[in-house]
Amino acid sequence: MIPKSLVTLATPDGQVAQRSTTTPGQKQILAALDLPEPPRFFDFTVPAAD
């Protein structure tokens, strides 16, 4: 399933990609296909130690 939108949040402590909330229609489709909702957060990264 392709998220409605995916943003990357970056701070000095690292970054994370977060998808938008699953819509009711998407939830219905996932339930009909017996699939779990995709994770809300992706690609956690932290800066390399100096």
Biopython code that builds the backbone (N, CA, C, O; Angstrom):
import numpy as np
from Bio.PDB.StructureBuilder import StructureBuilder

atoms = [
    (1, "MET", "N", (0.843, -1.179, 0.000)),
    (1, "MET", "CA", (0.000, 0.000, 0.000)),
    (1, "MET", "C", (0.884, 1.235, 0.000)),
    (1, "MET", "O", (1.854, 1.303, 0.755)),
    (2, "ILE", "N", (0.572, 2.176, -0.806)),
    (2, "ILE", "CA", (1.330, 3.414, -0.877)),
    (2, "ILE", "C", (0.701, 4.419, 0.077)),
    (2, "ILE", "O", (-0.498, 4.686, -0.010)),
    (3, "PRO", "N", (1.497, 4.984, 0.991)),
    (3, "PRO", "CA", (0.941, 5.980, 1.898)),
    (3, "PRO", "C", (0.402, 7.181, 1.133)),
    (3, "PRO", "O", (0.869, 7.494, 0.038)),
    (4, "LYS", "N", (-0.580, 7.846, 1.716)),
    (4, "LYS", "CA", (-1.147, 9.050, 1.120)),
    (4, "LYS", "C", (-0.056, 10.102, 0.988)),
    (4, "LYS", "O", (0.055, 10.764, -0.043)),
    (5, "SER", "N", (0.746, 10.254, 2.031)),
    (5, "SER", "CA", (1.911, 11.125, 1.958)),
    (5, "SER", "C", (2.954, 10.617, 2.945)),
    (5, "SER", "O", (2.631, 9.969, 3.940)),
    (6, "LEU", "N", (4.198, 10.924, 2.650)),
    (6, "LEU", "CA", (5.310, 10.498, 3.488)),
    (6, "LEU", "C", (6.242, 11.685, 3.616)),
    (6, "LEU", "O", (6.693, 12.240, 2.614)),
    (7, "VAL", "N", (6.531, 12.077, 4.851)),
    (7, "VAL", "CA", (7.429, 13.202, 5.097)),
    (7, "VAL", "C", (8.619, 12.727, 5.907)),
    (7, "VAL", "O", (8.521, 11.775, 6.682)),
    (8, "THR", "N", (9.732, 13.393, 5.722)),
    (8, "THR", "CA", (10.917, 13.108, 6.518)),
    (8, "THR", "C", (11.118, 14.251, 7.500)),
    (8, "THR", "O", (11.212, 15.415, 7.111)),
    (9, "LEU", "N", (11.181, 13.901, 8.772)),
    (9, "LEU", "CA", (11.397, 14.867, 9.836)),
    (9, "LEU", "C", (12.863, 14.778, 10.240)),
    (9, "LEU", "O", (13.342, 13.701, 10.594)),
    (10, "ALA", "N", (13.574, 15.888, 10.192)),
    (10, "ALA", "CA", (15.003, 15.888, 10.507)),
    (10, "ALA", "C", (15.298, 16.869, 11.635)),
    (10, "ALA", "O", (14.807, 17.998, 11.639)),
    (11, "THR", "N", (16.109, 16.419, 12.593)),
    (11, "THR", "CA", (16.574, 17.250, 13.699)),
    (11, "THR", "C", (18.062, 16.979, 13.878)),
    (11, "THR", "O", (18.597, 16.074, 13.236)),
    (12, "PRO", "N", (18.734, 17.724, 14.717)),
    (12, "PRO", "CA", (20.140, 17.430, 14.985)),
    (12, "PRO", "C", (20.349, 16.031, 15.594)),
    (12, "PRO", "O", (21.454, 15.491, 15.537)),
    (13, "ASP", "N", (19.285, 15.443, 16.179)),
    (13, "ASP", "CA", (19.384, 14.119, 16.794)),
    (13, "ASP", "C", (19.110, 12.977, 15.819)),
    (13, "ASP", "O", (19.217, 11.812, 16.202)),
    (14, "GLY", "N", (18.761, 13.283, 14.571)),
    (14, "GLY", "CA", (18.498, 12.246, 13.578)),
    (14, "GLY", "C", (17.281, 12.580, 12.742)),
    (14, "GLY", "O", (16.770, 13.699, 12.778)),
    (15, "GLN", "N", (16.823, 11.586, 11.986)),
    (15, "GLN", "CA", (15.636, 11.801, 11.149)),
    (15, "GLN", "C", (14.785, 10.547, 11.099)),
    (15, "GLN", "O", (15.250, 9.439, 11.362)),
    (16, "VAL", "N", (13.520, 10.757, 10.753)),
    (16, "VAL", "CA", (12.565, 9.666, 10.625)),
    (16, "VAL", "C", (11.580, 10.037, 9.526)),
    (16, "VAL", "O", (11.225, 11.205, 9.373)),
    (17, "ALA", "N", (11.146, 9.058, 8.772)),
    (17, "ALA", "CA", (10.094, 9.259, 7.773)),
    (17, "ALA", "C", (8.783, 8.783, 8.395)),
    (17, "ALA", "O", (8.717, 7.700, 8.977)),
    (18, "GLN", "N", (7.739, 9.610, 8.263)),
    (18, "GLN", "CA", (6.437, 9.309, 8.849)),
    (18, "GLN", "C", (5.373, 9.425, 7.776)),
    (18, "GLN", "O", (5.349, 10.393, 7.016)),
    (19, "ARG", "N", (4.486, 8.428, 7.714)),
    (19, "ARG", "CA", (3.396, 8.460, 6.746)),
    (19, "ARG", "C", (2.181, 9.129, 7.345)),
    (19, "ARG", "O", (2.078, 9.288, 8.561)),
    (20, "SER", "N", (1.262, 9.518, 6.483)),
    (20, "SER", "CA", (0.005, 10.121, 6.933)),
    (20, "SER", "C", (-0.891, 9.050, 7.562)),
    (20, "SER", "O", (-0.632, 7.852, 7.459)),
    (21, "THR", "N", (-1.937, 9.519, 8.204)),
    (21, "THR", "CA", (-2.906, 8.625, 8.834)),
    (21, "THR", "C", (-3.647, 7.815, 7.767)),
    (21, "THR", "O", (-3.966, 8.326, 6.694)),
    (22, "THR", "N", (-3.909, 6.571, 8.074)),
    (22, "THR", "CA", (-4.664, 5.708, 7.161)),
    (22, "THR", "C", (-6.113, 6.188, 7.111)),
    (22, "THR", "O", (-6.733, 6.421, 8.149)),
    (23, "THR", "N", (-6.643, 6.333, 5.914)),
    (23, "THR", "CA", (-8.024, 6.806, 5.755)),
    (23, "THR", "C", (-9.004, 5.658, 6.043)),
    (23, "THR", "O", (-8.616, 4.490, 6.001)),
    (24, "PRO", "N", (-10.255, 5.983, 6.332)),
    (24, "PRO", "CA", (-11.245, 4.919, 6.543)),
    (24, "PRO", "C", (-11.356, 3.980, 5.330)),
    (24, "PRO", "O", (-11.501, 2.769, 5.498)),
    (25, "GLY", "N", (-11.288, 4.530, 4.127)),
    (25, "GLY", "CA", (-11.351, 3.689, 2.931)),
    (25, "GLY", "C", (-10.174, 2.730, 2.839)),
    (25, "GLY", "O", (-10.338, 1.563, 2.486)),
    (26, "GLN", "N", (-8.988, 3.230, 3.159)),
    (26, "GLN", "CA", (-7.798, 2.367, 3.149)),
    (26, "GLN", "C", (-7.929, 1.274, 4.203)),
    (26, "GLN", "O", (-7.559, 0.125, 3.961)),
    (27, "LYS", "N", (-8.456, 1.633, 5.373)),
    (27, "LYS", "CA", (-8.650, 0.640, 6.438)),
    (27, "LYS", "C", (-9.609, -0.455, 5.996)),
    (27, "LYS", "O", (-9.396, -1.628, 6.302)),
    (28, "GLN", "N", (-10.667, -0.080, 5.278)),
    (28, "GLN", "CA", (-11.629, -1.067, 4.767)),
    (28, "GLN", "C", (-10.953, -2.023, 3.786)),
    (28, "GLN", "O", (-11.167, -3.234, 3.840)),
    (29, "ILE", "N", (-10.152, -1.480, 2.907)),
    (29, "ILE", "CA", (-9.448, -2.316, 1.923)),
    (29, "ILE", "C", (-8.489, -3.269, 2.627)),
    (29, "ILE", "O", (-8.445, -4.456, 2.303)),
    (30, "LEU", "N", (-7.729, -2.764, 3.575)),
    (30, "LEU", "CA", (-6.792, -3.613, 4.310)),
    (30, "LEU", "C", (-7.535, -4.730, 5.051)),
    (30, "LEU", "O", (-7.099, -5.881, 5.048)),
    (31, "ALA", "N", (-8.649, -4.385, 5.680)),
    (31, "ALA", "CA", (-9.432, -5.389, 6.401)),
    (31, "ALA", "C", (-9.985, -6.443, 5.442)),
    (31, "ALA", "O", (-9.954, -7.634, 5.751)),
    (32, "ALA", "N", (-10.489, -6.017, 4.285)),
    (32, "ALA", "CA", (-11.036, -6.956, 3.302)),
    (32, "ALA", "C", (-9.970, -7.908, 2.778)),
    (32, "ALA", "O", (-10.259, -9.059, 2.450)),
    (33, "LEU", "N", (-8.738, -7.422, 2.704)),
    (33, "LEU", "CA", (-7.623, -8.250, 2.222)),
    (33, "LEU", "C", (-6.900, -8.961, 3.359)),
    (33, "LEU", "O", (-5.928, -9.680, 3.130)),
    (34, "ASP", "N", (-7.375, -8.759, 4.581)),
    (34, "ASP", "CA", (-6.773, -9.345, 5.777)),
    (34, "ASP", "C", (-5.284, -8.978, 5.890)),
    (34, "ASP", "O", (-4.430, -9.819, 6.167)),
    (35, "LEU", "N", (-5.014, -7.679, 5.662)),
    (35, "LEU", "CA", (-3.652, -7.166, 5.743)),
    (35, "LEU", "C", (-3.526, -6.199, 6.911)),
    (35, "LEU", "O", (-4.478, -5.484, 7.222)),
    (36, "PRO", "N", (-2.368, -6.164, 7.561)),
    (36, "PRO", "CA", (-2.179, -5.214, 8.650)),
    (36, "PRO", "C", (-1.968, -3.793, 8.118)),
    (36, "PRO", "O", (-1.558, -3.596, 6.974)),
    (37, "GLU", "N", (-2.251, -2.832, 8.954)),
    (37, "GLU", "CA", (-1.968, -1.441, 8.596)),
    (37, "GLU", "C", (-0.446, -1.273, 8.549)),
    (37, "GLU", "O", (0.252, -1.799, 9.416)),
    (38, "PRO", "N", (0.080, -0.554, 7.557)),
    (38, "PRO", "CA", (1.531, -0.384, 7.470)),
    (38, "PRO", "C", (2.050, 0.438, 8.644)),
    (38, "PRO", "O", (1.292, 1.192, 9.255)),
    (39, "PRO", "N", (3.334, 0.301, 8.962)),
    (39, "PRO", "CA", (3.885, 1.070, 10.076)),
    (39, "PRO", "C", (3.772, 2.567, 9.834)),
    (39, "PRO", "O", (3.844, 3.032, 8.697)),
    (40, "ARG", "N", (3.596, 3.304, 10.897)),
    (40, "ARG", "CA", (3.455, 4.763, 10.799)),
    (40, "ARG", "C", (4.816, 5.434, 10.561)),
    (40, "ARG", "O", (4.896, 6.479, 9.915)),
    (41, "PHE", "N", (5.880, 4.822, 11.088)),
    (41, "PHE", "CA", (7.215, 5.407, 10.989)),
    (41, "PHE", "C", (8.148, 4.494, 10.210)),
    (41, "PHE", "O", (8.066, 3.271, 10.324)),
    (42, "PHE", "N", (9.042, 5.091, 9.412)),
    (42, "PHE", "CA", (10.000, 4.360, 8.584)),
    (42, "PHE", "C", (11.381, 5.002, 8.743)),
    (42, "PHE", "O", (11.488, 6.162, 9.138)),
    (43, "ASP", "N", (12.403, 4.266, 8.443)),
    (43, "ASP", "CA", (13.753, 4.790, 8.237)),
    (43, "ASP", "C", (14.281, 5.702, 9.342)),
    (43, "ASP", "O", (14.630, 6.856, 9.093)),
    (44, "PHE", "N", (14.336, 5.174, 10.557)),
    (44, "PHE", "CA", (14.968, 5.930, 11.645)),
    (44, "PHE", "C", (16.467, 5.993, 11.387)),
    (44, "PHE", "O", (17.091, 4.964, 11.125)),
    (45, "THR", "N", (17.043, 7.163, 11.455)),
    (45, "THR", "CA", (18.502, 7.293, 11.342)),
    (45, "THR", "C", (18.985, 8.272, 12.402)),
    (45, "THR", "O", (18.299, 9.235, 12.744)),
    (46, "VAL", "N", (20.167, 8.007, 12.906)),
    (46, "VAL", "CA", (20.818, 8.910, 13.863)),
    (46, "VAL", "C", (22.155, 9.334, 13.270)),
    (46, "VAL", "O", (22.765, 8.584, 12.507)),
    (47, "PRO", "N", (22.606, 10.522, 13.616)),
    (47, "PRO", "CA", (23.884, 10.972, 13.073)),
    (47, "PRO", "C", (25.037, 10.088, 13.559)),
    (47, "PRO", "O", (25.002, 9.551, 14.666)),
    (48, "ALA", "N", (26.034, 9.953, 12.727)),
    (48, "ALA", "CA", (27.214, 9.165, 13.111)),
    (48, "ALA", "C", (27.967, 9.878, 14.230)),
    (48, "ALA", "O", (28.040, 11.106, 14.264)),
    (49, "ALA", "N", (28.518, 9.095, 15.133)),
    (49, "ALA", "CA", (29.315, 9.668, 16.220)),
    (49, "ALA", "C", (30.615, 10.243, 15.651)),
    (49, "ALA", "O", (31.225, 9.674, 14.745)),
    (50, "ASP", "N", (31.013, 11.370, 16.202)),
    (50, "ASP", "CA", (32.275, 11.991, 15.731)),
    (50, "ASP", "C", (33.480, 11.261, 16.268)),
    (50, "ASP", "O", (34.613, 11.643, 15.976)),
]
sb = StructureBuilder()
sb.init_structure("model")
sb.init_model(0)
sb.init_chain("A")
sb.init_seg("    ")
for serial, (resi, resn, name, xyz) in enumerate(atoms, 1):
    if name == "N":
        sb.init_residue(resn, " ", resi, " ")
    sb.init_atom(name, np.array(xyz, "f"), 0.0, 1.0, " ", f" {name:<3s}", serial, name[0])
structure = sb.get_structure()
